C-alpha cells in the first residue's frame, strides 16, 4: 500500500511538471508574440541567414547559402528567399508552417516537387531554426541581428 501510494505521488508530480514544461514561453520574453487566444509563440518575422543542405537521396543538389524572410500572421508563417538565383528566383517560398507554444505544430519545406512534411526545432531562444526532411534536405536558419 505504501509503495503504491509513493508511485502514485511520483506520477502526479511527473504529470504536473510535464504540463508546466509544455510552454516555457511567457508574454514579454524576447522573440515572442502573444496570440489573440493568449498563447505565446516565437516571433519568427524577419530575415534569416540560411544554409540549405541536400543529403542522402538528394545529395546531388548540394549545399548553398540563402537569405529567407519569414512573414508571420498569428501562429502561421511563410518563408521566402530574398536572393535571386538560377535555382530559385527571389520571392520563392521555401518554408511554411504553424507554431504552437515553443515548437512547430507543423512545418513544411517547399521544393520544386511541392511541399514536403518535415520536422523542425526552434533553438537558442528563438534565434535558430532547424528544419529537416529525413534522408533528403536540411535547412538551418539563424536570425539576422536586429530582427
Backbone as JSON Lines, residues from 0, in Angstrom:
{"i":0,"aa":"X","n":[0.82,-1.2,0.0],"ca":[0.0,0.0,0.0],"c":[0.87,1.26,0.0]}
{"i":1,"aa":"X","n":[1.87,1.28,0.89],"ca":[2.75,2.45,0.98],"c":[3.53,2.65,-0.33]}
{"i":2,"aa":"X","n":[3.98,1.55,-0.93],"ca":[4.73,1.6,-2.19],"c":[3.83,2.14,-3.32]}
{"i":3,"aa":"X","n":[2.58,1.67,-3.37],"ca":[1.63,2.14,-4.39],"c":[1.36,3.64,-4.24]}
{"i":4,"aa":"X","n":[1.23,4.08,-3.0],"ca":[0.98,5.5,-2.73],"c":[2.14,6.36,-3.23]}
{"i":5,"aa":"X","n":[3.36,5.92,-2.98],"ca":[4.55,6.67,-3.43],"c":[4.6,6.71,-4.95]}
{"i":6,"aa":"X","n":[4.3,5.61,-5.59],"ca":[4.3,5.57,-7.06],"c":[3.25,6.53,-7.62]}
{"i":7,"aa":"X","n":[2.07,6.56,-7.01],"ca":[1.01,7.47,-7.46],"c":[1.44,8.93,-7.28]}
{"i":8,"aa":"X","n":[2.04,9.26,-6.15],"ca":[2.51,10.63,-5.91],"c":[3.57,11.01,-6.94]}
{"i":9,"aa":"X","n":[4.51,10.13,-7.2],"ca":[5.55,10.41,-8.21],"c":[4.91,10.63,-9.57]}
{"i":10,"aa":"X","n":[3.9,9.84,-9.89],"ca":[3.19,10.0,-11.16],"c":[2.53,11.37,-11.28]}
{"i":11,"aa":"X","n":[1.86,11.82,-10.22],"ca":[1.22,13.13,-10.23],"c":[2.24,14.25,-10.4]}
{"i":12,"aa":"X","n":[3.36,14.14,-9.69],"ca":[4.42,15.16,-9.8],"c":[4.96,15.19,-11.22]}
{"i":13,"aa":"X","n":[5.18,14.04,-11.81],"ca":[5.71,13.98,-13.18],"c":[4.73,14.6,-14.17]}
{"i":14,"aa":"X","n":[3.44,14.29,-14.04],"ca":[2.42,14.86,-14.93],"c":[2.36,16.37,-14.77]}
{"i":15,"aa":"X","n":[2.39,16.87,-13.54],"ca":[2.34,18.31,-13.3],"c":[3.57,19.0,-13.88]}
{"i":16,"aa":"X","n":[4.74,18.41,-13.71],"ca":[5.97,19.0,-14.24],"c":[5.95,18.99,-15.76]}
{"i":17,"aa":"X","n":[5.44,17.95,-16.38],"ca":[5.36,17.87,-17.84],"c":[4.42,18.93,-18.38]}
{"i":18,"aa":"X","n":[3.31,19.16,-17.7],"ca":[2.36,20.18,-18.15],"c":[2.98,21.57,-18.07]}
{"i":19,"aa":"X","n":[3.75,21.85,-17.02],"ca":[4.41,23.15,-16.86],"c":[5.48,23.33,-17.93]}
{"i":20,"aa":"X","n":[6.21,22.26,-18.28],"ca":[7.29,22.35,-19.26],"c":[6.76,22.48,-20.67]}
{"i":21,"aa":"X","n":[5.47,22.24,-20.88],"ca":[4.88,22.28,-22.21],"c":[5.01,23.62,-22.88]}
{"i":22,"aa":"X","n":[4.95,24.71,-22.16],"ca":[5.1,26.03,-22.75],"c":[5.99,26.86,-21.84]}
{"i":23,"aa":"X","n":[7.23,26.95,-22.22],"ca":[8.2,27.7,-21.44],"c":[8.17,29.19,-21.78]}
{"i":24,"aa":"X","n":[7.42,29.55,-22.81],"ca":[7.37,30.94,-23.24],"c":[6.35,31.73,-22.42]}
{"i":25,"aa":"X","n":[6.75,32.94,-22.07],"ca":[5.87,33.82,-21.3],"c":[5.75,35.15,-22.04]}
{"i":26,"aa":"X","n":[4.64,35.86,-21.87],"ca":[4.48,37.16,-22.52],"c":[5.64,38.1,-22.18]}
{"i":27,"aa":"X","n":[6.12,38.82,-23.2],"ca":[7.19,39.78,-22.99],"c":[8.6,39.22,-23.12]}
{"i":28,"aa":"X","n":[8.73,37.9,-23.25],"ca":[10.07,37.33,-23.44],"c":[10.59,37.74,-24.82]}
{"i":29,"aa":"X","n":[11.93,37.84,-24.99],"ca":[12.48,38.19,-26.29],"c":[12.06,37.19,-27.37]}
{"i":30,"aa":"X","n":[11.85,37.7,-28.57],"ca":[11.5,36.88,-29.74],"c":[10.18,36.13,-29.59]}
{"i":31,"aa":"X","n":[9.26,36.67,-28.8],"ca":[7.96,36.02,-28.65],"c":[6.83,36.94,-29.09]}
{"i":32,"aa":"X","n":[5.69,36.33,-29.28],"ca":[4.49,37.01,-29.74],"c":[3.31,36.43,-28.98]}
{"i":33,"aa":"X","n":[2.47,37.29,-28.44],"ca":[1.24,36.84,-27.78],"c":[0.13,36.81,-28.81]}
{"i":34,"aa":"X","n":[-0.47,35.66,-29.0],"ca":[-1.54,35.49,-29.98],"c":[-2.86,36.0,-29.42]}
{"i":35,"aa":"X","n":[-3.84,36.17,-30.29],"ca":[-5.15,36.67,-29.86],"c":[-5.83,35.73,-28.88]}
{"i":36,"aa":"X","n":[-5.47,34.43,-28.9],"ca":[-6.06,33.47,-27.97],"c":[-5.3,33.39,-26.64]}
{"i":37,"aa":"X","n":[-4.26,34.24,-26.48],"ca":[-3.49,34.28,-25.25],"c":[-2.24,33.4,-25.26]}
{"i":38,"aa":"X","n":[-2.14,32.51,-26.23],"ca":[-0.97,31.64,-26.34],"c":[0.25,32.47,-26.73]}
{"i":39,"aa":"X","n":[1.41,32.11,-26.21],"ca":[2.66,32.78,-26.55],"c":[3.49,31.84,-27.41]}
{"i":40,"aa":"X","n":[3.93,32.34,-28.58],"ca":[4.75,31.57,-29.5],"c":[5.98,32.39,-29.87]}
{"i":41,"aa":"X","n":[6.93,31.75,-30.52],"ca":[8.08,32.5,-31.01],"c":[7.66,33.44,-32.14]}
{"i":42,"aa":"X","n":[8.28,34.61,-32.18],"ca":[8.1,35.58,-33.26],"c":[9.2,35.28,-34.28]}
{"i":43,"aa":"X","n":[8.81,34.85,-35.47],"ca":[9.77,34.47,-36.5],"c":[9.95,35.53,-37.57]}
{"i":44,"aa":"X","n":[9.14,36.6,-37.56],"ca":[9.24,37.65,-38.58],"c":[10.67,38.12,-38.77]}
{"i":45,"aa":"X","n":[11.05,38.39,-40.02],"ca":[12.34,38.99,-40.29],"c":[13.21,38.16,-41.2]}
{"i":46,"aa":"X","n":[14.46,38.62,-41.33],"ca":[15.43,37.97,-42.22],"c":[16.28,36.97,-41.45]}
{"i":47,"aa":"X","n":[16.55,35.86,-42.11],"ca":[17.31,34.77,-41.51],"c":[18.41,34.33,-42.48]}
{"i":48,"aa":"X","n":[19.65,34.32,-42.01],"ca":[20.75,33.74,-42.78],"c":[20.5,32.24,-42.81]}
{"i":49,"aa":"X","n":[20.61,31.65,-44.0],"ca":[20.14,30.28,-44.18],"c":[21.17,29.42,-44.9]}
{"i":50,"aa":"X","n":[21.27,28.18,-44.48],"ca":[22.07,27.17,-45.19],"c":[21.13,26.04,-45.58]}
{"i":51,"aa":"X","n":[21.07,25.76,-46.88],"ca":[20.22,24.69,-47.39],"c":[21.15,23.55,-47.8]}
{"i":52,"aa":"X","n":[20.97,22.41,-47.13],"ca":[21.88,21.27,-47.32],"c":[21.09,20.05,-47.8]}
{"i":53,"aa":"X","n":[21.4,19.62,-49.02],"ca":[20.81,18.4,-49.55],"c":[21.71,17.23,-49.19]}
{"i":54,"aa":"X","n":[21.12,16.12,-48.78],"ca":[21.92,14.95,-48.42],"c":[21.13,13.69,-48.76]}
{"i":55,"aa":"X","n":[21.76,12.54,-48.58],"ca":[21.07,11.28,-48.86],"c":[20.6,11.22,-50.3]}
{"i":56,"aa":"X","n":[19.32,10.95,-50.5],"ca":[18.73,10.82,-51.84],"c":[18.91,12.07,-52.7]}
{"i":57,"aa":"X","n":[19.03,13.24,-52.08],"ca":[19.13,14.5,-52.84],"c":[20.52,15.12,-52.78]}
{"i":58,"aa":"X","n":[21.51,14.36,-52.4],"ca":[22.88,14.88,-52.23],"c":[23.39,15.6,-53.48]}
{"i":59,"aa":"X","n":[22.99,15.15,-54.66],"ca":[23.48,15.74,-55.91],"c":[23.1,17.22,-56.07]}
{"i":60,"aa":"X","n":[22.13,17.72,-55.29],"ca":[21.73,19.12,-55.39],"c":[22.62,20.05,-54.57]}
{"i":61,"aa":"X","n":[23.46,19.5,-53.7],"ca":[24.48,20.27,-53.0],"c":[24.02,21.07,-51.8]}
{"i":62,"aa":"X","n":[24.93,21.97,-51.4],"ca":[24.73,22.84,-50.24],"c":[24.88,24.28,-50.73]}
{"i":63,"aa":"X","n":[23.99,25.17,-50.31],"ca":[24.12,26.56,-50.73],"c":[23.51,27.5,-49.69]}
{"i":64,"aa":"X","n":[24.06,28.73,-49.63],"ca":[23.52,29.73,-48.69],"c":[22.31,30.43,-49.28]}
{"i":65,"aa":"X","n":[21.54,31.03,-48.42],"ca":[20.38,31.8,-48.85],"c":[20.05,32.8,-47.75]}
{"i":66,"aa":"X","n":[19.16,33.69,-48.02],"ca":[18.56,34.56,-47.01],"c":[17.06,34.4,-47.16]}
{"i":67,"aa":"X","n":[16.43,33.99,-46.08],"ca":[14.98,33.78,-46.11],"c":[14.32,34.82,-45.22]}
{"i":68,"aa":"X","n":[13.28,35.43,-45.76],"ca":[12.47,36.36,-44.97],"c":[11.2,35.63,-44.56]}
{"i":69,"aa":"X","n":[10.96,35.6,-43.25],"ca":[9.76,34.96,-42.74],"c":[8.73,36.04,-42.42]}
{"i":70,"aa":"X","n":[7.51,35.8,-42.89],"ca":[6.37,36.65,-42.55],"c":[5.4,35.79,-41.74]}
{"i":71,"aa":"X","n":[5.01,36.33,-40.6],"ca":[4.18,35.58,-39.66],"c":[2.88,36.33,-39.4]}
{"i":72,"aa":"X","n":[1.78,35.59,-39.39],"ca":[0.49,36.13,-39.02],"c":[-0.1,35.2,-37.97]}
{"i":73,"aa":"X","n":[-0.2,35.72,-36.73],"ca":[-0.59,34.87,-35.59],"c":[0.4,33.71,-35.51]}
{"i":74,"aa":"X","n":[-0.07,32.46,-35.54],"ca":[0.82,31.31,-35.4],"c":[1.33,30.8,-36.75]}
{"i":75,"aa":"X","n":[0.72,31.23,-37.85],"ca":[1.11,30.76,-39.18],"c":[2.25,31.6,-39.75]}
{"i":76,"aa":"X","n":[3.13,30.95,-40.51],"ca":[4.25,31.67,-41.12],"c":[4.58,31.1,-42.49]}
{"i":77,"aa":"X","n":[5.23,31.95,-43.31],"ca":[5.74,31.58,-44.62],"c":[7.11,32.22,-44.76]}
{"i":78,"aa":"X","n":[8.07,31.45,-45.28],"ca":[9.41,31.97,-45.51],"c":[9.74,31.92,-46.99]}
{"i":79,"aa":"X","n":[10.24,33.04,-47.54],"ca":[10.59,33.13,-48.96],"c":[12.02,33.65,-49.11]}
{"i":80,"aa":"X","n":[12.68,33.21,-50.18],"ca":[14.05,33.6,-50.42],"c":[14.15,35.07,-50.85]}
{"i":81,"aa":"X","n":[15.18,35.74,-50.38],"ca":[15.43,37.12,-50.78],"c":[16.51,37.21,-51.86]}
{"i":82,"aa":"X","n":[17.19,36.09,-52.1],"ca":[18.25,36.07,-53.11],"c":[17.72,35.54,-54.43]}
{"i":83,"aa":"X","n":[18.17,36.15,-55.51],"ca":[17.78,35.72,-56.85],"c":[18.86,34.78,-57.38]}
{"i":84,"aa":"X","n":[18.47,33.59,-57.8],"ca":[19.43,32.64,-58.37],"c":[18.77,31.87,-59.49]}
{"i":85,"aa":"X","n":[19.59,31.15,-60.25],"ca":[19.03,30.34,-61.33],"c":[18.18,29.2,-60.77]}
{"i":86,"aa":"X","n":[18.49,28.8,-59.55],"ca":[17.77,27.7,-58.91],"c":[16.42,28.17,-58.34]}
{"i":87,"aa":"X","n":[16.42,29.35,-57.71],"ca":[15.22,29.88,-57.07],"c":[15.16,31.39,-57.25]}
{"i":88,"aa":"X","n":[14.23,31.9,-58.01],"ca":[14.09,33.35,-58.13],"c":[13.7,33.98,-56.79]}
{"i":89,"aa":"X","n":[14.07,35.24,-56.63],"ca":[13.7,35.99,-55.42],"c":[12.2,35.87,-55.2]}
{"i":90,"aa":"X","n":[11.81,35.65,-53.94],"ca":[10.4,35.53,-53.6],"c":[9.88,34.1,-53.59]}
{"i":91,"aa":"X","n":[10.72,33.14,-54.0],"ca":[10.3,31.74,-53.99],"c":[10.04,31.29,-52.55]}
{"i":92,"aa":"X","n":[8.87,30.74,-52.31],"ca":[8.54,30.25,-50.97],"c":[9.36,28.99,-50.68]}
{"i":93,"aa":"X","n":[9.96,28.93,-49.48],"ca":[10.82,27.81,-49.09],"c":[10.29,27.05,-47.87]}
{"i":94,"aa":"X","n":[9.57,27.74,-47.0],"ca":[9.05,27.14,-45.77],"c":[7.65,27.65,-45.49]}
{"i":95,"aa":"X","n":[6.88,26.82,-44.81],"ca":[5.61,27.29,-44.26],"c":[5.25,26.38,-43.1]}
{"i":96,"aa":"X","n":[4.46,26.92,-42.2],"ca":[4.07,26.11,-41.06],"c":[3.23,26.88,-40.08]}
{"i":97,"aa":"X","n":[3.1,26.27,-38.92],"ca":[2.33,26.88,-37.84],"c":[3.0,26.54,-36.51]}
{"i":98,"aa":"X","n":[2.99,27.5,-35.62],"ca":[3.62,27.34,-34.31],"c":[2.59,27.01,-33.24]}
{"i":99,"aa":"X","n":[3.05,26.32,-32.23],"ca":[2.27,26.11,-31.03],"c":[3.24,26.1,-29.86]}
{"i":100,"aa":"X","n":[2.95,26.89,-28.85],"ca":[3.83,27.02,-27.7],"c":[5.25,27.34,-28.17]}
{"i":101,"aa":"X","n":[6.22,26.5,-27.79],"ca":[7.61,26.79,-28.14],"c":[8.15,25.87,-29.23]}
{"i":102,"aa":"X","n":[7.24,25.37,-30.08],"ca":[7.65,24.44,-31.13],"c":[6.74,24.6,-32.36]}
{"i":103,"aa":"X","n":[6.93,23.72,-33.33],"ca":[6.11,23.73,-34.53],"c":[4.92,22.8,-34.36]}
{"i":104,"aa":"X","n":[3.73,23.29,-34.72],"ca":[2.57,22.42,-34.85],"c":[2.77,21.57,-36.09]}
{"i":105,"aa":"X","n":[3.24,22.22,-37.17],"ca":[3.71,21.53,-38.36],"c":[4.65,22.47,-39.1]}
{"i":106,"aa":"X","n":[5.52,21.89,-39.92],"ca":[6.42,22.68,-40.75],"c":[6.65,21.91,-42.04]}
{"i":107,"aa":"X","n":[6.64,22.65,-43.16],"ca":[6.87,22.05,-44.47],"c":[7.99,22.79,-45.18]}
{"i":108,"aa":"X","n":[8.82,22.03,-45.89],"ca":[9.8,22.6,-46.8],"c":[9.16,22.6,-48.17]}
{"i":109,"aa":"X","n":[9.2,23.73,-48.85],"ca":[8.58,23.83,-50.16],"c":[9.68,23.64,-51.21]}
{"i":110,"aa":"X","n":[9.52,22.64,-52.06],"ca":[10.5,22.3,-53.08],"c":[9.85,22.42,-54.46]}
{"i":111,"aa":"X","n":[10.63,22.15,-55.47],"ca":[10.09,22.18,-56.85],"c":[9.01,21.12,-57.06]}
{"i":112,"aa":"X","n":[9.04,20.05,-56.26],"ca":[8.03,19.0,-56.4],"c":[6.84,19.21,-55.47]}
{"i":113,"aa":"X","n":[6.88,20.3,-54.71],"ca":[5.78,20.61,-53.81],"c":[6.22,20.7,-52.36]}
{"i":114,"aa":"X","n":[5.27,20.85,-51.47],"ca":[5.55,20.96,-50.04],"c":[5.75,19.56,-49.47]}
{"i":115,"aa":"X","n":[6.82,19.41,-48.66],"ca":[7.08,18.12,-48.03],"c":[7.05,18.29,-46.51]}
{"i":116,"aa":"X","n":[6.3,17.41,-45.86],"ca":[6.21,17.43,-44.39],"c":[7.6,17.22,-43.81]}
{"i":117,"aa":"X","n":[7.94,18.0,-42.82],"ca":[9.27,17.96,-42.24],"c":[9.19,18.05,-40.72]}
{"i":118,"aa":"X","n":[10.35,17.92,-40.09],"ca":[10.46,18.05,-38.64],"c":[11.3,19.28,-38.35]}
{"i":119,"aa":"X","n":[10.93,20.04,-37.34],"ca":[11.68,21.24,-37.03],"c":[11.88,21.46,-35.55]}
{"i":120,"aa":"X","n":[12.91,22.23,-35.24],"ca":[13.2,22.62,-33.86],"c":[13.52,24.11,-33.86]}
{"i":121,"aa":"X","n":[13.05,24.79,-32.82],"ca":[13.41,26.18,-32.61],"c":[14.37,26.19,-31.42]}
{"i":122,"aa":"X","n":[15.55,26.75,-31.63],"ca":[16.61,26.69,-30.62],"c":[17.1,28.08,-30.27]}
{"i":123,"aa":"X","n":[17.97,28.13,-29.29],"ca":[18.7,29.35,-28.94],"c":[17.77,30.54,-28.71]}
{"i":124,"aa":"X","n":[16.72,30.3,-27.9],"ca":[15.74,31.35,-27.56],"c":[15.1,31.99,-28.79]}
{"i":125,"aa":"X","n":[14.84,31.16,-29.8],"ca":[14.17,31.65,-31.0],"c":[15.09,32.28,-32.01]}
{"i":126,"aa":"X","n":[16.39,32.12,-31.85],"ca":[17.36,32.71,-32.79],"c":[17.9,31.72,-33.81]}
{"i":127,"aa":"X","n":[17.52,30.46,-33.69],"ca":[17.99,29.44,-34.63],"c":[16.86,28.45,-34.89]}
{"i":128,"aa":"X","n":[16.72,28.05,-36.16],"ca":[15.71,27.09,-36.56],"c":[16.38,25.99,-37.36]}
{"i":129,"aa":"X","n":[16.05,24.75,-37.06],"ca":[16.49,23.6,-37.84],"c":[15.26,22.91,-38.39]}
{"i":130,"aa":"X","n":[15.21,22.7,-39.71],"ca":[14.1,22.0,-40.34],"c":[14.7,20.91,-41.21]}
{"i":131,"aa":"X","n":[14.17,19.7,-41.09],"ca":[14.75,18.58,-41.83],"c":[13.68,17.65,-42.36]}
{"i":132,"aa":"X","n":[13.91,17.2,-43.59],"ca":[13.14,16.11,-44.15],"c":[14.11,14.93,-44.25]}
{"i":133,"aa":"X","n":[13.83,13.83,-43.55],"ca":[14.79,12.73,-43.45],"c":[15.32,12.25,-44.8]}
{"i":134,"aa":"X","n":[16.61,12.04,-44.84],"ca":[17.34,11.49,-45.98],"c":[17.25,12.34,-47.25]}
{"i":135,"aa":"X","n":[16.94,13.64,-47.11],"ca":[16.85,14.48,-48.3],"c":[17.41,15.89,-48.11]}
{"i":136,"aa":"X","n":[16.88,16.59,-47.09],"ca":[17.1,18.04,-47.05],"c":[17.09,18.56,-45.62]}
{"i":137,"aa":"X","n":[18.04,19.46,-45.34],"ca":[18.08,20.12,-44.03],"c":[18.28,21.61,-44.26]}
{"i":138,"aa":"X","n":[17.5,22.41,-43.55],"ca":[17.62,23.87,-43.65],"c":[17.91,24.4,-42.25]}
{"i":139,"aa":"X","n":[18.99,25.18,-42.15],"ca":[19.36,25.83,-40.9],"c":[19.19,27.33,-41.08]}
{"i":140,"aa":"X","n":[18.44,27.96,-40.21],"ca":[18.21,29.4,-40.26],"c":[18.72,30.04,-38.98]}
{"i":141,"aa":"X","n":[19.45,31.15,-39.13],"ca":[19.94,31.91,-37.99],"c":[19.44,33.34,-38.12]}
{"i":142,"aa":"X","n":[18.78,33.81,-37.08],"ca":[18.18,35.14,-37.12],"c":[19.27,36.2,-37.33]}
{"i":143,"aa":"X","n":[19.01,37.1,-38.28],"ca":[19.95,38.18,-38.53],"c":[19.84,39.2,-37.4]}
{"i":144,"aa":"X","n":[20.96,39.75,-36.94],"ca":[20.92,40.74,-35.84],"c":[19.96,41.88,-36.17]}
{"i":145,"aa":"X","n":[19.22,42.29,-35.17],"ca":[18.28,43.39,-35.33],"c":[16.88,42.96,-35.72]}
{"i":146,"aa":"X","n":[16.7,41.7,-36.06],"ca":[15.36,41.23,-36.44],"c":[14.66,40.56,-35.3]}
